[in-house]
């Protein structure tokens, strides 16, 4: 029986150590800065989750503006992409073009199914309160919120 190596190789450990050192030289960029642009990035990842803090990204006019500029550049054969999970899809659906349509009105996407979100909300409400409803207990599900922006007609 062959031995399977355990743990990271010396090469990987070395790369990790270099990465840790490189973090000392990083300049933090803020998406609220006037000069900030997504143009230099090949991938934009929009995380989700139900934590109330995600609202600052979903509701941000600055982020919407950045995505309105970037998203059309993801059309193939471009090497640029956008990935969004859970509430991250709402950031895209609420990035509205001048005609009122969402930037993803003609795109294919997924969202957390409303029935699943509601089931989790009601199943955990006794000990988590309204945690699974980012905009409060009476708010729409992610699926409904995203779908509502697809249905906007110019």
N, C-alpha and C positions, 0 to 999 in steps of 0.2 A: 504494500500500500504506500503510495507516494505521500510525502509530507506536504501539507498546504501551508505556505508562509502565512504567518500571523502578523498583523500590524502593518504600518506604513514602511515602505522601502526607504533607504537612506536618501535616495534622490527626492522622494516626496517630502520627507522631513526637511531637507534642505530648501526646497521650494517654499514650504510653509514658513520656515524661518525668514527667508528673503521677503515673503509677502508681509509678515509681521513688521519687519524693518521698514518696508516701503510705506506702510500706513503712516509713519511719522512725517512723510513728505507730501501727504495728500492735501490738496486744497478743497475744502468743502464748497460745493456750489449750491445755491438756493434757487429753487424754481420760481421764486417771487422776484428775483433780480431782473431788471429790465433787459440786461444783456444775455440772460440765460436762453439757451436754445437746445432743442432735442436733435438738431441736425447731425451732430457728430456721432450719435448713437445708432447702432444697428438694431437694438432691442430696447423697448420700453416695457417694463413690467409694472402692472398695476395690481398691487395686493388688495385683498379684500378683508373679510372678517366682519364681525358684528360689533366690535368695540366702537364706542361712540366717537373716538378720535378719527376714525376713517372719514367722518363727515367733512373734515377740513380739506380733504382731497376731492371727494365727490362734489362738493359745493363750490370749489375754487374757480373763479373766473380766469385766474392766471393759468391753471392747469388745463382748463377747457380750451383756452386760446392756444396753448402749446400743442395740444392734441389735434386741434383743427388744422394746424399747420403741418403736423407730422403724419397723421393718419393717411392722408392721400398718397404720401410717399411710400406707403407699404404695399401698394398695388404691385402685383407680380409683373415682371420679373425682378422687381426690387429685392435687395437683400435685407431690407428693413422690415421689422415685425413689431407687433404689439401683442403682449400676452396679458390677460386679465383673469382674475379668479374671484369668484363670489361677488362682493360689492364692487370690486374693481371694474366690472363690466358697466356698472352704473356711471362711472366716471366718463366712459366713452359715450354711453347712451345720452347723457346729459350735456355733452359737448355739442352744442347746436350751431348749425350753419346759418348764414343770413336768411335763408328761406324757411328756417324753423325746423328743418329736418335734422335728425341726429347724424353725427359723423358716421355712424354704423348703420344707417337706415337701409342700406343695400348690402350689408355684410352678413355673413353667417357667424353666429356666436352661440354660446351656451350660457345658461344662468342656473343658479341653484333653484330647483323646482319649488314652486310656491307651497305645494302640499308638504314637502319635506321641511321647509323652513317653518311653516306653521306647526307641524308636528313636534319639531325640536323646541320651538318657543313654548308651546303649551306643556310639553313634557318636562321642561326645566324651569318653568315660571315660578314654581313654589320656592325654589332655592336660588335662582339666578335673577329673579325679577324680570325686567324687560330687556335683559342683555341681548337676546337674540332678535330684538327689533330695534335696530340702530336709530330709527326716527320715532320710536315710541310704540306702545302696544297696538295702536289703531292704524299704524302705517302699512302701506302696501308691501308685498313681498318683493324681493329683488326681481323675480321673474316678471311680475306685473309692472314694476317700475320700468324695466328695460323694454317690455312689450309696448307700453304706453308711448314711448318715444319712437317706436317703429311705425306706429299708426298715424303719426302726424303727417298730414297731407299739405303740400304747398298750395 
